[in-house]
Amino acid sequence: MFKVNIHPIERGVRFLGGATLASMAFWGPSNPWFLLGLIPMVTGAVGWCPPYAMLGFSTCPMKK
């Protein structure tokens, strides 16, 4: 459906960073800011970033 535009290493970093932010719901301050962690988690899991697509940017390695 969507063309992958995120490098595999960046995907992992996004997912782990998002998971860290989202985990604040359980151990951090009680506010809704932990929901921002869901955005990088989803983009990391799917491999497609909407702003990258709109700007025509990709961090994926070129296929030979």
C-alpha positions as CSV (number, residue, x, y, z in Angstrom):
1,M,0.0,0.0,0.0
2,F,2.7,2.5,1.1
3,K,6.3,2.5,-0.1
4,V,8.8,2.0,2.7
5,N,10.8,5.2,3.1
6,I,12.5,4.7,6.5
7,H,15.9,2.9,6.9
8,P,15.8,-0.3,9.0
9,I,18.1,1.2,11.6
10,E,16.0,4.4,11.8
11,R,12.9,2.2,12.1
12,G,14.3,0.5,15.2
13,V,15.4,3.8,16.8
14,R,11.9,5.2,16.2
15,F,10.2,2.2,17.6
16,L,12.3,2.0,20.7
17,G,12.1,5.8,21.3
18,G,8.4,5.7,20.9
19,A,8.0,2.8,23.2
20,T,10.0,4.6,25.8
21,L,7.8,7.7,25.6
22,A,4.6,5.5,25.6
23,S,5.8,3.6,28.7
24,M,5.5,6.9,30.6
25,A,1.9,6.1,30.9
26,F,2.9,3.4,33.5
27,W,5.8,4.9,35.3
28,G,6.0,8.6,34.5
29,P,4.0,11.7,35.2
30,S,0.2,11.3,34.8
31,N,-0.4,13.4,31.7
32,P,-1.4,12.6,28.1
33,W,2.0,13.4,26.6
34,F,2.8,9.7,26.5
35,L,0.5,9.4,23.5
36,L,3.1,11.2,21.4
37,G,5.2,8.1,21.7
38,L,2.6,6.2,19.6
39,I,3.5,8.2,16.5
40,P,7.1,7.1,16.2
41,M,6.1,3.6,17.3
42,V,3.6,3.3,14.4
43,T,5.9,4.9,11.8
44,G,8.8,2.6,12.9
45,A,6.6,-0.5,12.8
46,V,5.1,0.3,9.4
47,G,8.2,1.8,7.8
48,W,6.4,4.7,6.2
49,C,6.7,8.3,7.4
50,P,4.0,10.7,6.0
51,P,6.2,13.9,6.2
52,Y,9.0,12.0,4.4
53,A,6.5,11.0,1.6
54,M,5.1,14.6,1.3
55,L,8.7,16.0,1.0
56,G,9.9,13.2,-1.4
57,F,12.5,12.2,1.1
58,S,13.7,8.6,1.9
59,T,16.4,7.2,4.1
60,C,16.1,3.7,2.6
61,P,19.2,2.4,0.9
62,M,19.0,2.3,-2.9
63,K,18.3,-1.0,-4.5
64,K,20.8,-2.2,-7.0
